[in-house]
Amino acid sequence: MNSRFEDSNFNTKFITGFLALAMMGVSLYLTQHFYNVHFPQGIGSGGLCDISSFFNCDGATNSPFSNIFGAPISLLGLLTGLLFFIGVTTTFIADSTIIIFGIINFVGCLVLFLYSLIALGSLCPFCSVYYILSGATLYLFFKNTNAKGFHVPTFVLTSCLFLMTIVAGHFVYAGKIKDQASIKESLIKQFNSLAKSNDPSYKTDFYIARSGAQLKDAPIQMIIFSDFQCPACKALSKMIHPLMKRYKENLNIDYYYYPLDPACNSKMTRNLHPLACKAAYFTYCTRDKFLETHDLVFDNQSDLSEEWIENKVKEYGVSECYNSPKTKTEVTKIVSQGNDFLVKSTPTFFLNNVKIEGALPLNQLYMLMDEVLAQSKK
């Protein structure tokens, strides 16, 4: 199991080892982000790589391919980086085994890259960095080794290590789900300690759930500032129907547009979501079917295009409204409420006037809403 790295110059070994360590570092961050998103310890979320609707971690982290039976795939990336580092510094594992797992890892990177582009319509910046590091490390390692044949013992040992990691990750995930109950007290305490905001001065005509004529008519009141091109907003939108089913006549949800698009949001200096305002105009013009078109746009977020929006505008027969300057003016008025409330990212929502940034997991929303409902009955 000798490695040509023993005869390589110091620079080659250093660069390859550094890239392997970088793979491990990025994998650790992505693992932490996975658990922070799925099991946040407090109110509010976000991360270093949540830059825009296209460059963000949330789309990938919330996708079905983010884990294998609950074990984040970033853990497998961590192991692959460790394999390369071991290969550079020791001869403990056969080079042929490291290259096989390196190739499997890189093929997985290519598949995930295409899946992100095609299915999710977004790219995770840290994932992309990992893809590049994987390719570069594999190339340098392959170029500087003399791997021959197939070494069965180390291949079996390494396979068992990956399998045990998946099993361990599964049990950690299952344990965290059980532990969610233990954070309920802390979550509610934090929620009750937060300052309450005033009601919006401009009352939106758009609502997702309504159990009374006014927002305040329900014990649970939710105001959502959202963007149709925001992956985390889509995640929150998927929780709406379970919330409506669970709380029925006790929940009112008002919707406020907040596109990260300067076409209708004066606070935006960059066009992060170039179709967000047009999507807002379309749903504005179908206000009598707002929940339907709200769901329709989010369900087709990855396919959103000017052509798609224009086709839906024609299908719903709202071309005149969609092209009217008054529509843009009215949407802009709604957007301005987000600026008044210092909304900086989407989604941002207010639960009984308490500001929460990001999309909490559904079970944590249940915890908070159960508490709000209980307090209303005292």
Residue pairs with C-beta under 8 A, 6 or more apart in sequence:
1 91
1 92
1 93
1 94
1 95
1 151
1 154
2 91
2 146
3 87
3 91
3 95
3 145
3 146
4 144
4 145
4 146
5 12
5 13
5 16
5 87
5 88
5 144
5 145
6 91
8 144
12 140
12 144
13 88
15 140
16 84
16 88
16 137
16 140
16 141
16 144
17 85
17 88
17 89
19 84
19 133
19 136
19 137
19 140
20 81
20 82
20 84
20 85
20 88
20 137
21 81
21 85
22 81
22 133
23 77
23 78
23 80
23 81
23 84
23 130
23 133
23 134
23 137
24 78
24 81
24 82
24 85
26 77
26 126
26 129
26 130
26 133
27 74
27 75
27 77
27 78
27 81
27 130
28 74
28 78
29 48
29 126
30 57
30 72
30 74
30 77
30 124
30 126
30 127
30 130
31 72
31 74
31 75
31 78
33 47
33 49
33 57
33 61
33 126
34 61
34 66
34 67
34 72
34 74
35 72
35 176
36 45
36 47
37 45
37 47
37 57
37 58
37 61
37 62
38 61
38 173
38 176
38 361
39 176
39 179
39 180
39 361
40 358
40 360
40 361
40 364
41 183
41 186
42 186
42 187
42 190
43 187
43 190
43 191
43 194
43 356
43 357
43 360
44 356
44 357
44 358
45 232
45 357
45 358
45 359
45 360
46 345
46 357
46 358
47 57
47 58
48 126
49 55
49 56
49 57
49 124
49 125
49 126
50 56
50 57
50 58
50 232
50 345
51 125
52 260
52 272
52 273
53 122
53 227
53 229
53 230
53 231
53 260
53 272
53 273
53 276
54 121
54 122
54 123
54 272
55 122
55 123
55 124
55 125
56 122
56 124
56 125
56 231
56 232
57 124
57 125
57 126
57 127
58 231
58 232
58 235
58 359
59 116
59 120
59 121
59 122
59 124
59 231
60 66
60 112
60 116
60 120
60 122
60 124
60 127
61 124
62 231
62 232
62 235
63 115
63 119
63 120
65 73
65 112
65 115
66 72
66 73
67 73
67 169
67 173
68 76
68 166
68 169
69 166
69 169
69 170
69 173
70 169
70 170
70 172
70 173
70 174
71 165
71 166
71 167
71 168
71 169
71 170
71 172
71 173
72 169
73 108
73 112
74 130
75 165
75 166
75 169
76 105
76 162
76 165
76 166
77 105
77 130
77 134
79 161
79 162
79 165
80 101
80 102
80 105
80 134
81 133
81 137
83 93
83 97
83 98
83 101
83 102
83 158
84 98
84 102
84 137
84 138
84 141
86 92
86 93
86 98
87 93
87 95
87 98
87 141
87 145
88 141
93 154
93 157
93 158
94 147
94 151
94 154
94 155
95 141
95 145
95 146
95 147
96 147
96 148
96 149
96 150
96 151
96 155
97 151
97 154
97 155
97 158
98 141
98 147
99 138
99 141
99 142
99 145
99 147
100 155
101 158
101 162
102 134
102 137
102 138
102 141
102 142
103 138
105 134
105 138
106 131
106 134
106 135
106 138
109 130
109 131
109 134
109 135
110 131
112 127
112 131
113 123
113 127
113 128
113 131
116 122
116 123
116 124
116 127
117 123
118 302
119 302
120 231
120 302
121 301
121 302
121 303
121 304
122 231
180 363
180 364
184 367
187 364
187 367
187 368
188 367
188 368
188 371
191 351
191 354
191 368
191 371
192 371
194 354
194 355
195 354
196 352
196 353
196 354
197 341
197 350
197 353
197 354
197 355
198 353
199 215
199 353
200 223
200 256
200 337
200 340
200 341
201 337
201 340
202 333
202 334
202 336
202 337
203 215
204 254
204 255
204 256
204 334
204 337
205 287
206 254
206 255
206 256
206 257
206 283
206 284
206 287
206 290
206 334
207 215
207 252
207 253
207 254
207 255
207 290
208 224
208 240
208 244
208 253
208 254
208 255
208 290
208 291
208 294
209 222
209 240
209 243
209 244
209 251
209 252
209 253
210 252
210 253
211 217
211 218
211 248
211 249
211 250
211 251
211 252
212 218
212 252
214 252
215 221
215 223
215 252
215 254
216 252
217 252
218 249
218 250
218 251
218 252
219 250
219 372
219 373
219 376
219 377
220 247
220 250
220 251
220 252
220 351
220 352
220 369
220 372
220 373
220 376
221 252
221 254
221 350
221 351
221 352
221 353
222 251
222 252
222 253
222 254
222 349
222 350
222 351
223 253
223 254
223 256
223 349
223 350
224 236
224 253
224 254
224 255
224 256
224 347
224 348
224 349
225 256
225 257
225 258
225 337
225 338
225 341
225 343
225 346
225 347
225 348
225 349
226 233
226 236
226 237
226 255
226 256
226 257
226 258
226 346
226 347
227 233
227 257
227 258
227 259
227 260
227 261
227 273
227 276
227 346
227 347
228 259
228 273
228 275
228 276
228 279
228 280
228 283
228 297
228 298
228 301
228 304
229 259
229 260
229 261
229 273
229 274
229 275
229 276
229 279
229 301
229 304
230 260
230 273
230 276
230 346
230 347
231 301
232 346
232 347
232 358
232 359
233 298
233 346
233 347
233 359
234 298
234 301
235 359
236 347
236 349
236 359
237 294
237 295
237 298
238 298
239 359
239 362
239 365
240 253
242 362
243 251
243 253
243 362
243 365
243 369
244 251
244 253
246 366
246 369
247 369
247 373
250 373
251 369
255 290
255 294
256 334
256 335
256 337
256 338
257 264
257 280
257 284
257 331
257 334
257 335
257 338
258 265
258 335
258 338
258 343
258 346
258 348
259 265
259 268
259 273
259 276
259 277
259 279
259 280
259 335
260 268
260 272
260 273
260 276
260 346
261 268
261 271
261 272
261 273
261 274
261 275
261 276
261 277
262 268
262 269
262 270
262 271
263 271
263 274
263 277
263 278
263 328
264 277
264 280
264 281
264 328
264 331
264 332
264 335
265 277
265 332
265 335
265 338
265 339
266 332
266 336
266 339
267 339
275 304
275 305
275 306
275 309
277 328
277 331
278 306
278 309
279 297
279 304
279 309
280 331
281 322
281 327
281 328
281 331
282 293
282 297
282 309
282 312
282 313
282 316
282 318
282 322
283 290
283 293
283 294
283 297
284 321
284 327
284 330
284 331
285 313
285 316
285 318
285 321
285 322
285 327
286 292
286 293
286 316
286 318
289 316
293 312
293 316
296 312
297 304
300 308
313 319
313 322
321 327
338 348
341 348
341 350
341 355
344 357
345 357
345 358
347 357
347 358
347 359
348 355
348 356
348 357
348 358
349 355
349 356
350 356
351 368
351 369
351 372
352 372
360 368
